[in-house]
Amino acid sequence: MAEFVCVFCELPGERSKEHILRDKFNGLIPTFDRILLDRTVGGVRQPRQSIPLSPFMLTVNQVCKACNNGWLNDLEEEVEDLIVGLALAKTISVPIARRPRLALWMATRALLRTLQEPADGRAPRVLFNQAFRTQMSPETVFAHLAVSDEYAFPAGRCSWASIEPSTSAQNSSRPPHTSYFALVSFGIQALFFQVAIAGGSKLTTAKAAQTLDLVQRELPSRFVYVSPAIPGAMTGYLTAGQAVRSTGAYYRALGLAEPRLNPPGEVFRRL
C-alpha cells in the first residue's frame, strides 16, 4: 500500500479527517441534518447527491493531522467571527485588511470541496501546496462573496461544483497542455461565496477571472472580490485573456464565450 502523503504539505504523516466547513459552526449557525451536493461536468448536470449529515460534518481524508490541527485550524480560528457574522447577517462588511486571510480560507474550502469529486475533477495538487507554502490564496484561484438581504441558504446544505476535467490536447492544432477549471459555490445562511479555480494554462486562468468578472459586471453592487485582494489585479488577468482569445478558436473551445446569467434578483446588498 502506498504511503499516505498530505495534499497540502506533501509530506508523509498521520491521516486525519478535515471538515469542508468547520464542525464548530454546528453550534453557531443554524443548519439542517442533510447535505445536498450538486455537480455539473462539461455543462451537463449530474445526479444530485443527498447525504444524511449536517453540512458541518462532511470531511475529506487527504489532509495530515499536522496541517489539520496546525495552520488550517489557526486560519479557521482567525476568520471564524467574520464567517459567523456574515452568515447571520450581523455584518455586511469585510475589512480590506482581513480579506487576504479570508481569501485563503475560501480557497482551502473550495480546493477541499473538489476532493469529493472523481479523480479528474480534483484540483491540481500544486494549488494545495501553494496555499500551504505561501499562506495565501494561489494566484489562479479567484473568489467573491455576497450577503443576502432576504434569502437564507440552509447553512451549506447546498454545495455546487462545476468541473471541467483535466484534459491533454491530442489535436496538433491545439496547444499541448493540460488544463483544469472548477467553479465551487457555497451557501451558509446569508453568506454566499464562490471560488473559481484554474490550473495548467493561461487559458483556464483567464476563464476563471472572466467567470467572476461577468457576475461583477451583471450585479456590480452585490458582490465583492475577496481574491485577488489587490485592486485592479483582476484587470490584468482579463486583459491577458483577451489577448489569448485573439489567437484562435481553442480559447472558445474551452467554453470561454460569455455564458448567460440568470441573476438571483435584487437579494444581495452591497458589502
ABEGO torsion letter per residue (X at the ends): XBBBBBAAAGBBBBBBBBBABBAAAAAABBBBABBBBBBBBGGBBBBBBBBBBBAAABBBAABBAAAAABAAAAAAAAAAAAAAAAAAGABABBBAAAAAAAAAAAAAAAAAAAAABBAAABBBAAAAAAAAAAGBBBAABBBBBBBBAABBBBGGABBBBBBBBBBBBABAABBBBBBBBBBBBBBBEABBBBBBBBBGBAAAAAAAAAAAAAAAAABAAABBBAOBABBGAAAAAAAAAAAAAAAEAAAAAAGABBBBBBBAEBABBBX
